């Protein structure tokens, strides 16, 4: 049995006390991966942004809001875990300055300067132990396979799951599972629970079993 950390859902980056940047991630893929991991007998810790989906009761759930909070909570959980599946869709940008009071409409346009948030998967993969493994998700709108393979290398992951933007807030997913080095292991399509079980079987075979002997 492995202890797997799974990130799930979106994060929010606030502009002022009531407005924020986010995306349409529902957390369905994350919840499906959690159930698939549990069904295979693994221990699961979920680090989740704000979602309306429910996670299985057997999993430990850590709730966060911002990308920075997700990074810190995932770092803590991953420090004692065997592997990480980064299925969350963290907000990639945050305002340079967060207003302490609500922005008021004045009839004039405003300019907001954004900066990148930390890359959670890349940060944790860069410091993983030899016995640990990291799986990333790559959601793209074009050149999906090519960009996924680039991310696989750049983020120093052991496996990446490529999917298109159509997966966002959808009941189904269409993915390619790509192993470190660029080997395409499988293409999976269908309801997210079905796809999630296929992904976990490949993780079991190519990562968990291999690292058990490390």
Backbone as CSV, one residue per row, in Angstrom:
resi,resn,N_x,N_y,N_z,CA_x,CA_y,CA_z,C_x,C_y,C_z
1,UNK,0.841,-1.204,0.000,0.000,0.000,0.000,0.871,1.247,0.000
2,UNK,0.515,2.214,-0.821,1.248,3.473,-0.887,0.415,4.591,-0.268
3,UNK,1.113,5.602,0.216,0.441,6.821,0.670,0.552,7.832,-0.461
4,UNK,-0.585,8.205,-1.034,-0.621,9.087,-2.193,-1.277,10.412,-1.826
5,UNK,-0.627,11.500,-2.202,-1.207,12.836,-2.048,-1.792,13.243,-3.396
6,UNK,-3.029,13.686,-3.395,-3.699,14.107,-4.629,-4.195,15.534,-4.463
7,UNK,-3.744,16.430,-5.330,-4.281,17.792,-5.319,-5.484,17.844,-6.252
8,UNK,-6.451,18.681,-5.914,-7.712,18.659,-6.649,-8.374,20.032,-6.641
9,UNK,-9.129,20.297,-7.703,-9.924,21.517,-7.767,-9.128,22.750,-8.144
10,UNK,-9.780,23.916,-8.113,-9.124,25.177,-8.447,-8.563,25.849,-7.195
11,UNK,-7.844,26.915,-7.393,-7.511,27.819,-6.290,-8.012,29.212,-6.648
12,UNK,-8.004,30.088,-5.673,-8.464,31.464,-5.884,-7.361,32.433,-5.489
13,UNK,-7.221,33.482,-6.280,-6.293,34.560,-5.944,-7.097,35.858,-5.888
14,UNK,-7.176,36.425,-4.701,-8.074,37.557,-4.479,-7.500,38.873,-5.013
15,UNK,-8.402,39.656,-5.625,-8.080,41.019,-6.052,-8.402,42.012,-4.942
16,UNK,-9.483,41.736,-4.249,-9.924,42.514,-3.090,-10.704,41.556,-2.205
17,UNK,-11.320,41.987,-1.114,-11.968,41.032,-0.209,-13.100,40.209,-0.826
18,UNK,-13.661,40.621,-1.976,-14.804,39.898,-2.541,-14.579,39.381,-3.956
19,UNK,-13.548,39.838,-4.650,-13.316,39.428,-6.033,-12.033,38.609,-6.125
20,UNK,-12.042,37.632,-7.035,-10.855,36.799,-7.167,-10.732,36.240,-8.586
21,UNK,-9.505,35.798,-8.919,-9.228,35.066,-10.148,-9.332,33.579,-9.846
22,UNK,-9.902,32.809,-10.787,-9.996,31.361,-10.606,-10.228,30.718,-11.958
23,UNK,-10.649,29.457,-11.964,-10.990,28.770,-13.209,-12.152,27.827,-12.950
24,UNK,-12.559,27.088,-13.990,-13.784,26.289,-13.906,-13.560,24.867,-13.420
25,UNK,-12.409,24.569,-12.839,-12.160,23.214,-12.356,-13.207,22.808,-11.315
26,UNK,-13.788,21.616,-11.507,-14.860,21.150,-10.618,-14.363,20.248,-9.498
27,UNK,-13.164,19.669,-9.670,-12.669,18.690,-8.710,-13.134,17.276,-8.996
28,UNK,-13.907,17.079,-10.086,-14.419,15.732,-10.381,-13.298,14.742,-10.690
29,UNK,-12.293,15.203,-11.454,-11.190,14.296,-11.783,-10.412,13.934,-10.522
30,UNK,-10.186,14.919,-9.676,-9.488,14.652,-8.421,-10.236,13.670,-7.551
31,UNK,-11.553,13.878,-7.419,-12.366,12.968,-6.602,-12.365,11.558,-7.176
32,UNK,-12.377,11.462,-8.501,-12.351,10.148,-9.142,-11.015,9.448,-8.901
33,UNK,-9.924,10.208,-8.943,-8.606,9.629,-8.677,-8.501,9.160,-7.225
34,UNK,-9.083,9.926,-6.316,-9.078,9.538,-4.904,-9.776,8.193,-4.727
35,UNK,-10.966,8.067,-5.323,-11.710,6.811,-5.188,-10.963,5.657,-5.830
36,UNK,-10.347,5.892,-6.984,-9.601,4.832,-7.666,-8.413,4.372,-6.824
37,UNK,-7.717,5.312,-6.200,-6.581,4.961,-5.349,-7.035,4.162,-4.128
38,UNK,-8.135,4.583,-3.538,-8.667,3.856,-2.384,-9.094,2.447,-2.779
39,UNK,-9.703,2.319,-3.955,-10.167,1.009,-4.419,-9.001,0.038,-4.600
40,UNK,-7.815,0.583,-4.869,-6.621,-0.262,-5.025,-5.908,-0.493,-3.695
41,UNK,-6.488,0.025,-2.608,-5.945,-0.234,-1.281,-4.939,0.772,-0.776
42,UNK,-4.817,1.924,-1.454,-3.836,2.922,-1.047,-4.416,3.899,-0.019
43,UNK,-3.530,4.523,0.723,-3.892,5.592,1.649,-3.840,6.907,0.886
44,UNK,-4.830,7.771,1.081,-4.913,8.997,0.287,-5.100,10.230,1.166
45,UNK,-4.296,11.256,0.872,-4.503,12.588,1.429,-4.834,13.520,0.264
46,UNK,-5.956,14.211,0.381,-6.379,15.142,-0.656,-6.110,16.567,-0.192
47,UNK,-5.486,17.361,-1.058,-5.355,18.790,-0.810,-6.229,19.470,-1.853
48,UNK,-7.331,20.051,-1.408,-8.345,20.529,-2.344,-8.635,22.011,-2.199
49,UNK,-8.814,22.658,-3.345,-9.333,24.013,-3.373,-10.845,23.980,-3.214
50,UNK,-11.508,25.126,-3.339,-12.966,25.197,-3.133,-13.732,24.463,-4.239
51,UNK,-14.422,23.386,-3.876,-15.226,22.609,-4.824,-16.525,22.197,-4.145
52,UNK,-17.492,21.789,-4.974,-18.759,21.309,-4.427,-18.834,19.793,-4.418
53,UNK,-17.868,19.128,-5.053,-17.875,17.653,-5.037,-17.513,17.155,-3.648
54,UNK,-17.936,15.940,-3.343,-17.588,15.319,-2.069,-16.499,14.270,-2.291
55,UNK,-15.548,14.216,-1.369,-14.488,13.225,-1.445,-14.848,12.029,-0.571
56,UNK,-14.357,10.842,-0.928,-14.655,9.652,-0.116,-14.233,9.837,1.336
57,UNK,-15.029,9.307,2.236,-14.776,9.480,3.662,-13.475,8.822,4.115
58,UNK,-12.994,7.830,3.376,-11.769,7.135,3.779,-10.525,7.999,3.568
59,UNK,-10.647,9.056,2.780,-9.503,9.925,2.490,-9.431,11.065,3.497
60,UNK,-8.206,11.481,3.789,-8.007,12.678,4.595,-8.050,13.881,3.652
61,UNK,-8.835,14.887,3.982,-8.982,16.058,3.113,-8.460,17.299,3.820
62,UNK,-7.575,18.023,3.136,-7.058,19.298,3.633,-7.579,20.379,2.690
63,UNK,-8.364,21.304,3.225,-8.975,22.342,2.403,-8.094,23.591,2.360
64,UNK,-7.937,24.148,1.159,-7.145,25.369,0.976,-7.900,26.296,0.033
65,UNK,-7.414,27.523,-0.078,-8.049,28.485,-0.984,-7.086,28.970,-2.056
66,UNK,-5.935,29.476,-1.670,-5.002,30.060,-2.631,-3.965,29.046,-3.109
67,UNK,-3.262,29.411,-4.175,-2.198,28.550,-4.690,-1.085,28.392,-3.663
68,UNK,-0.737,29.466,-2.978,0.312,29.393,-1.959,-0.090,28.449,-0.831
69,UNK,-1.355,28.494,-0.419,-1.837,27.582,0.613,-1.789,26.130,0.137
70,UNK,-2.141,25.914,-1.134,-2.090,24.555,-1.678,-0.657,24.042,-1.721
71,UNK,0.281,24.906,-2.091,1.686,24.506,-2.123,2.156,24.090,-0.736
72,UNK,1.875,24.891,0.280,2.365,24.588,1.627,1.705,23.338,2.194
73,UNK,0.394,23.183,1.984,-0.298,21.998,2.501,0.179,20.741,1.792
74,UNK,0.419,20.846,0.485,0.899,19.693,-0.278,2.328,19.347,0.115
75,UNK,3.144,20.361,0.357,4.521,20.120,0.786,4.550,19.319,2.096
76,UNK,3.706,19.697,3.029,3.656,19.001,4.317,3.192,17.561,4.132
77,UNK,2.120,17.372,3.366,1.580,16.030,3.166,2.554,15.146,2.394
78,UNK,3.217,15.706,1.387,4.117,14.929,0.532,5.391,14.523,1.264
79,UNK,5.742,15.247,2.305,6.987,14.952,3.027,6.978,13.558,3.640
80,UNK,5.812,13.005,3.919,5.712,11.664,4.507,4.979,10.692,3.586
81,UNK,4.814,11.062,2.313,4.067,10.236,1.364,5.000,9.558,0.367
82,UNK,4.432,8.630,-0.387,5.195,7.931,-1.420,5.093,8.630,-2.770
83,UNK,3.938,9.213,-3.039,3.752,9.820,-4.353,2.774,10.970,-4.334
84,UNK,2.821,11.746,-5.410,1.958,12.918,-5.578,1.316,12.877,-6.953
85,UNK,0.007,13.070,-6.997,-0.713,13.242,-8.259,-1.264,14.666,-8.272
86,UNK,-0.726,15.499,-9.139,-1.138,16.904,-9.193,-2.262,17.112,-10.180
87,UNK,-3.476,16.776,-9.780,-4.623,16.928,-10.680,-5.360,18.245,-10.492
88,UNK,-4.929,19.054,-9.533,-5.570,20.356,-9.314,-5.275,21.298,-10.481
89,UNK,-6.062,22.349,-10.563,-5.837,23.405,-11.554,-5.595,24.713,-10.805
90,UNK,-4.428,24.850,-10.195,-4.159,26.070,-9.419,-4.167,27.307,-10.305
91,UNK,-4.604,28.400,-9.740,-4.574,29.677,-10.455,-3.109,30.053,-10.699
92,UNK,-2.762,30.315,-11.962,-1.365,30.547,-12.332,-0.891,31.979,-12.083
93,UNK,-1.830,32.880,-11.848,-1.456,34.284,-11.676,-2.129,34.872,-10.442
94,UNK,-1.488,35.852,-9.866,-2.046,36.559,-8.722,-1.721,38.041,-8.873
95,UNK,-2.541,38.930,-8.310,-2.242,40.359,-8.411,-1.005,40.715,-7.597
96,UNK,-0.242,41.662,-8.099,0.926,42.119,-7.345,0.515,42.750,-6.021
97,UNK,-0.631,43.396,-6.017,-1.132,44.039,-4.798,-2.602,43.669,-4.612
98,UNK,-2.947,43.184,-3.439,-4.338,42.860,-3.112,-4.931,44.027,-2.345
99,UNK,-6.041,44.526,-2.838,-6.696,45.651,-2.179,-7.314,45.201,-0.855
100,UNK,-7.167,46.007,0.165,-7.702,45.645,1.483,-9.193,45.968,1.625
101,UNK,-9.720,46.783,0.732,-11.152,47.072,0.727,-11.696,46.880,-0.684
102,UNK,-12.999,46.736,-0.815,-13.621,46.460,-2.099,-13.354,47.581,-3.094
103,UNK,-12.922,47.189,-4.304,-12.734,48.168,-5.379,-14.079,48.751,-5.773
104,UNK,-14.145,50.061,-5.829,-15.391,50.740,-6.152,-15.428,51.147,-7.622
105,UNK,-16.613,51.021,-8.241,-16.767,51.452,-9.634,-16.738,52.975,-9.685
106,UNK,-15.931,53.494,-10.600,-15.793,54.953,-10.732,-16.153,55.449,-12.126
107,UNK,-16.463,54.515,-13.033,-16.703,54.906,-14.412,-15.442,54.874,-15.257
108,UNK,-14.313,54.562,-14.628,-13.041,54.486,-15.346,-12.500,53.053,-15.305
109,UNK,-11.766,52.682,-16.346,-11.122,51.376,-16.360,-9.995,51.328,-15.338
110,UNK,-9.636,50.118,-14.917,-8.499,49.959,-14.021,-7.508,48.975,-14.642
111,UNK,-6.283,49.065,-14.243,-5.238,48.145,-14.701,-4.744,47.352,-13.498
112,UNK,-4.714,46.038,-13.656,-4.252,45.155,-12.583,-2.999,44.435,-13.062
113,UNK,-1.925,44.552,-12.326,-0.678,43.883,-12.663,-0.630,42.520,-11.984
114,UNK,-0.361,41.488,-12.788,-0.343,40.125,-12.275,1.070,39.561,-12.288
115,UNK,1.318,38.653,-11.375,2.576,37.911,-11.358,2.254,36.435,-11.226
116,UNK,3.193,35.576,-11.629,2.961,34.136,-11.580,2.948,33.624,-10.139
117,UNK,2.091,32.648,-9.905,2.093,31.941,-8.622,3.103,30.790,-8.702
118,UNK,3.487,30.215,-7.584,4.440,29.095,-7.615,3.867,27.887,-8.361
119,UNK,4.717,27.157,-9.040,4.323,25.912,-9.694,4.440,24.792,-8.658
120,UNK,3.306,24.309,-8.197,3.281,23.348,-7.087,3.992,22.052,-7.453
121,UNK,3.618,21.466,-8.573,4.190,20.178,-8.963,5.685,20.295,-9.210
122,UNK,6.097,21.313,-9.954,7.528,21.480,-10.259,8.339,21.710,-8.989
123,UNK,7.798,22.487,-8.062,8.504,22.772,-6.812,8.743,21.505,-6.006
124,UNK,7.709,20.677,-5.886,7.832,19.470,-5.074,8.612,18.372,-5.800
125,UNK,8.470,18.288,-7.112,9.224,17.280,-7.869,10.720,17.561,-7.804
126,UNK,11.089,18.835,-7.717,12.511,19.204,-7.693,13.194,18.736,-6.416
127,UNK,12.420,18.499,-5.362,13.023,18.109,-4.084,12.585,16.725,-3.624
128,UNK,11.973,15.937,-4.510,11.483,14.621,-4.097,12.642,13.671,-3.812
129,UNK,12.402,12.734,-2.920,13.389,11.726,-2.568,13.421,10.635,-3.643
130,UNK,14.509,9.854,-3.720,14.587,8.782,-4.723,13.420,7.797,-4.650
131,UNK,12.868,7.595,-3.457,11.768,6.641,-3.308,10.411,7.247,-3.667
132,UNK,10.360,8.555,-3.905,9.103,9.229,-4.199,8.909,9.419,-5.703
133,UNK,7.651,9.520,-6.116,7.307,9.762,-7.514,6.269,10.872,-7.606
134,UNK,6.227,11.530,-8.767,5.312,12.651,-8.982,4.646,12.518,-10.349
135,UNK,3.333,12.654,-10.365,2.548,12.627,-11.599,1.886,13.995,-11.769
136,UNK,2.056,14.571,-12.940,1.456,15.871,-13.236,0.308,15.710,-14.222
137,UNK,-0.563,16.712,-14.256,-1.582,16.831,-15.298,-1.228,18.042,-16.156
138,UNK,-1.443,17.930,-17.461,-1.195,19.040,-18.372,-2.471,19.301,-19.172
139,UNK,-3.095,20.442,-18.915,-4.304,20.827,-19.647,-3.931,21.919,-20.635
140,UNK,-4.134,21.647,-21.916,-3.731,22.577,-22.957,-4.870,22.794,-23.948
141,UNK,-4.783,23.878,-24.708,-5.775,24.165,-25.736,-5.254,23.860,-27.138
142,UNK,-3.952,23.663,-27.287,-3.372,23.316,-28.585,-2.037,22.605,-28.360
143,UNK,-1.596,21.861,-29.368,-0.343,21.094,-29.278,-0.289,20.322,-27.960
144,UNK,-1.358,19.608,-27.671,-1.530,19.007,-26.350,-0.405,18.035,-26.013
145,UNK,-0.113,17.091,-26.904,0.919,16.094,-26.607,2.293,16.737,-26.489
146,UNK,2.629,17.593,-27.433,3.947,18.228,-27.423,4.163,19.019,-26.137
147,UNK,3.194,19.830,-25.760,3.347,20.654,-24.568,3.380,19.809,-23.302
148,UNK,2.653,18.699,-23.304,2.682,17.811,-22.141,4.070,17.201,-21.964
149,UNK,4.678,16.775,-23.068,6.017,16.172,-22.985,7.041,17.213,-22.531
150,UNK,6.897,18.452,-23.002,7.789,19.525,-22.553,7.643,19.731,-21.048
151,UNK,6.401,19.756,-20.556,6.161,19.932,-19.127,6.697,18.745,-18.321
152,UNK,6.567,17.549,-18.867,7.065,16.351,-18.197,8.549,16.487,-17.887
153,UNK,9.293,17.005,-18.855,10.732,17.187,-18.667,11.027,18.379,-17.773
154,UNK,10.368,19.492,-18.048,10.667,20.729,-17.313,10.333,20.605,-15.833
155,UNK,9.287,19.882,-15.515,8.863,19.760,-14.123,9.504,18.573,-13.408
156,UNK,10.334,17.823,-14.118,11.044,16.673,-13.529,10.080,15.662,-12.923
157,UNK,8.988,15.362,-13.650,7.996,14.404,-13.173,8.303,13.010,-13.698
158,UNK,7.638,12.037,-13.123,7.807,10.652,-13.537,6.752,10.223,-14.551
159,UNK,5.648,10.948,-14.589,4.550,10.646,-15.508,3.713,11.911,-15.652
160,UNK,3.097,12.076,-16.841,2.208,13.214,-17.008,0.945,12.745,-17.720
161,UNK,-0.178,13.333,-17.334,-1.470,13.023,-17.942,-1.879,14.235,-18.760
162,UNK,-1.921,14.087,-20.073,-2.288,15.217,-20.921,-3.778,15.163,-21.228
163,UNK,-4.416,16.315,-21.149,-5.819,16.426,-21.550,-6.072,17.827,-22.084
164,UNK,-7.194,18.003,-22.757,-7.502,19.295,-23.363,-8.425,20.090,-22.454
165,UNK,-8.684,21.322,-22.844,-9.522,22.216,-22.038,-10.960,21.718,-21.935
166,UNK,-11.378,20.821,-22.847,-12.737,20.291,-22.785,-12.992,19.482,-21.515
167,UNK,-11.907,19.077,-20.849,-12.058,18.298,-19.617,-12.545,19.143,-18.444
168,UNK,-12.333,20.464,-18.538,-12.668,21.349,-17.428,-14.170,21.344,-17.156
169,UNK,-14.543,21.013,-15.934,-15.938,21.009,-15.485,-16.809,20.054,-16.290
170,UNK,-16.204,18.998,-16.842,-16.920,18.008,-17.641,-17.076,16.715,-16.848
171,UNK,-18.039,15.905,-17.261,-18.228,14.588,-16.642,-17.264,13.555,-17.213
172,UNK,-16.686,13.850,-18.389,-15.813,12.902,-19.059,-14.423,13.497,-19.271
173,UNK,-13.489,12.634,-19.635,-12.138,13.086,-19.927,-11.543,12.219,-21.032
174,UNK,-10.596,12.792,-21.754,-9.890,12.094,-22.828,-8.412,12.398,-22.624
175,UNK,-7.638,11.410,-22.205,-6.269,11.678,-21.780,-5.267,10.764,-22.468
176,UNK,-4.021,11.212,-22.474,-2.878,10.370,-22.808,-2.008,10.274,-21.567
177,UNK,-1.554,9.078,-21.276,-0.671,8.860,-20.136,0.742,8.691,-20.681
178,UNK,1.630,9.598,-20.288,2.979,9.638,-20.845,3.993,9.438,-19.732
179,UNK,4.862,8.461,-19.915,5.876,8.134,-18.920,7.124,8.990,-19.136
180,UNK,7.903,9.153,-18.076,9.169,9.874,-18.162,9.997,9.330,-19.324
181,UNK,10.510,10.230,-20.152,11.223,9.816,-21.350,10.383,9.950,-22.600
182,UNK,9.062,10.150,-22.435,8.191,10.391,-23.579,7.417,9.188,-24.078
183,UNK,7.521,8.042,-23.396,6.770,6.858,-23.816,5.284,7.032,-23.538
184,UNK,4.460,6.871,-24.565,3.011,6.971,-24.385,2.488,5.607,-23.956
185,UNK,1.998,5.531,-22.731,1.562,4.252,-22.174,0.163,3.867,-22.637
186,UNK,-0.734,4.859,-22.710,-2.121,4.533,-23.067,-2.892,5.810,-23.353
187,UNK,-4.005,5.649,-24.062,-4.993,6.706,-24.262,-6.288,6.234,-23.621
188,UNK,-6.856,7.055,-22.763,-8.042,6.678,-22.012,-9.149,7.692,-22.266
189,UNK,-10.355,7.202,-22.483,-11.483,8.097,-22.742,-12.734,7.541,-22.085
190,UNK,-13.544,8.441,-21.545,-14.817,8.029,-20.976,-15.144,8.826,-19.731
191,UNK,-16.090,8.370,-18.925,-16.418,9.038,-17.668,-15.180,9.145,-16.789
192,UNK,-15.076,10.219,-16.048,-13.864,10.439,-15.252,-13.557,9.320,-14.265
193,UNK,-14.544,8.690,-13.624,-14.198,7.569,-12.741,-13.515,6.421,-13.493
194,UNK,-13.971,6.131,-14.720,-13.365,5.072,-15.520,-11.933,5.438,-15.908
195,UNK,-11.753,6.688,-16.344,-10.419,7.158,-16.725,-9.485,7.131,-15.515
196,UNK,-9.993,7.563,-14.368,-9.175,7.591,-13.150,-8.677,6.199,-12.774
197,UNK,-9.526,5.188,-12.881,-9.098,3.827,-12.559,-8.016,3.353,-13.529
198,UNK,-8.139,3.739,-14.799,-7.102,3.389,-15.755,-5.776,4.048,-15.430
199,UNK,-5.831,5.305,-15.029,-4.607,6.030,-14.648,-3.958,5.384,-13.433
200,UNK,-4.754,5.049,-12.417,-4.181,4.460,-11.199,-3.582,3.083,-11.464
201,UNK,-4.167,2.331,-12.367,-3.570,1.028,-12.699,-2.191,1.216,-13.328
202,UNK,-2.045,2.233,-14.163,-0.747,2.500,-14.786,0.256,3.028,-13.758
203,UNK,-0.206,3.864,-12.842,0.671,4.345,-11.773,1.128,3.180,-10.905
204,UNK,0.209,2.281,-10.593,0.549,1.097,-9.804,1.660,0.285,-10.483
205,UNK,1.499,0.072,-11.785,2.427,-0.792,-12.520,3.780,-0.132,-12.758
206,UNK,3.772,1.149,-13.169,5.004,1.776,-13.628,5.714,2.623,-12.578
207,UNK,5.017,3.026,-11.523,5.645,3.886,-10.515,5.673,3.242,-9.144
208,UNK,4.530,2.839,-8.627,4.492,2.303,-7.267,5.294,1.009,-7.172
209,UNK,5.087,0.109,-8.119,5.819,-1.159,-8.091,7.313,-0.954,-8.270
210,UNK,7.691,-0.018,-9.141,9.112,0.236,-9.390,9.794,0.868,-8.190
211,UNK,9.117,1.846,-7.579,9.737,2.557,-6.443,9.717,1.736,-5.164
212,UNK,8.895,0.698,-5.131,8.873,-0.165,-3.934,10.210,-0.862,-3.761
213,UNK,10.965,-0.995,-4.851,12.255,-1.662,-4.773,13.419,-0.694,-4.634
214,UNK,13.095,0.615,-4.492,14.162,1.626,-4.378,14.770,1.633,-2.981
